[in-house]
Amino acid sequence: MVKGNNISSLQDQNQLAQAQQSILHLQNSITQAQSHPNKQIIDQIKHSLDRAEQSLSQAEKVTDNKQALDLAKQEFEQQKQLFQEVSSAKFE
């Protein structure tokens, strides 16, 4: 894929959007766990963490928009931290 053409640019944007969507899903799951924690939600969060991490990895390979990617990574790290707090407080 050649960088700079319109098709690759759209694919790059799509990959980054998928990563952002995965992080949003993760955030929603964590919010749900904060108010109604149970094993099913914790398992869902673990799955969401994996998907978000994979999406970020893919976006990192193709996107030229480093600023948006850095913001997505930062949000992902914040969500990971929140998950650690929720899971340790509720299930240990």
C-alpha positions as CSV (number, residue, x, y, z in Angstrom):
1,M,0.0,0.0,0.0
2,V,1.4,3.3,-1.0
3,K,1.3,6.1,1.6
4,G,-0.3,9.3,0.4
5,N,-2.9,8.1,-1.9
6,N,-6.6,8.6,-1.1
7,I,-7.4,4.9,-0.7
8,S,-4.6,4.3,1.8
9,S,-5.5,7.5,3.6
10,L,-9.1,6.2,4.1
11,Q,-7.9,2.8,5.3
12,D,-5.5,4.5,7.8
13,Q,-8.4,6.6,9.1
14,N,-10.6,3.6,9.3
15,Q,-8.1,1.6,11.3
16,L,-7.6,4.5,13.7
17,A,-11.4,4.9,14.0
18,Q,-11.7,1.2,14.8
19,A,-9.1,1.6,17.6
20,Q,-11.0,4.5,19.0
21,Q,-14.2,2.6,18.8
22,S,-12.6,-0.3,20.7
23,I,-11.4,2.0,23.4
24,L,-14.9,3.5,23.7
25,H,-16.4,0.1,24.1
26,L,-13.8,-0.6,26.8
27,Q,-14.6,2.6,28.5
28,N,-18.4,1.7,28.5
29,S,-17.6,-1.8,30.0
30,I,-15.5,-0.3,32.7
31,T,-18.2,2.2,33.6
32,Q,-20.7,-0.6,33.9
33,A,-18.3,-2.6,36.1
34,Q,-17.9,0.4,38.4
35,S,-21.6,0.4,39.2
36,H,-22.5,-3.3,38.7
37,P,-19.4,-5.5,39.0
38,N,-19.6,-9.1,38.2
39,K,-17.5,-11.8,36.7
40,Q,-19.2,-11.6,33.3
41,I,-18.4,-7.9,33.0
42,I,-14.8,-8.3,34.1
43,D,-14.4,-11.0,31.4
44,Q,-16.0,-8.7,28.9
45,I,-13.5,-6.0,29.9
46,K,-10.6,-8.3,29.5
47,H,-11.8,-9.2,26.0
48,S,-12.3,-5.4,25.2
49,L,-8.8,-4.7,26.5
50,D,-7.3,-7.3,24.1
51,R,-9.3,-6.0,21.1
52,A,-8.4,-2.4,21.8
53,E,-4.8,-3.3,22.2
54,Q,-4.9,-5.2,18.9
55,S,-6.7,-2.3,17.1
56,L,-4.1,0.2,18.4
57,S,-1.3,-2.0,17.2
58,Q,-2.8,-2.2,13.7
59,A,-3.5,1.5,13.6
60,E,0.1,2.2,14.6
61,K,1.3,0.3,11.6
62,V,-0.7,2.3,9.0
63,T,-1.6,5.7,10.3
64,D,0.3,8.9,9.7
65,N,-1.8,10.8,12.2
66,K,0.5,10.4,15.2
67,Q,-1.3,13.0,17.3
68,A,-4.6,11.1,17.1
69,L,-2.8,7.8,17.7
70,D,-1.1,9.2,20.8
71,L,-4.4,10.4,22.2
72,A,-5.9,7.0,21.6
73,K,-3.0,5.3,23.3
74,Q,-3.2,7.7,26.2
75,E,-7.0,6.9,26.6
76,F,-6.3,3.2,26.4
77,E,-3.7,3.4,29.2
78,Q,-6.1,5.4,31.4
79,Q,-8.8,2.7,30.8
80,K,-6.3,0.0,31.7
81,Q,-5.5,1.8,34.9
82,L,-9.2,2.1,35.7
83,F,-9.7,-1.6,35.0
84,Q,-6.9,-2.4,37.4
85,E,-8.6,-0.3,40.1
86,V,-12.0,-1.8,39.5
87,S,-10.9,-5.4,39.4
88,S,-8.7,-5.2,42.4
89,A,-11.2,-3.3,44.5
90,K,-14.1,-5.6,43.6
91,F,-12.6,-9.0,43.1
92,E,-9.7,-9.4,45.5
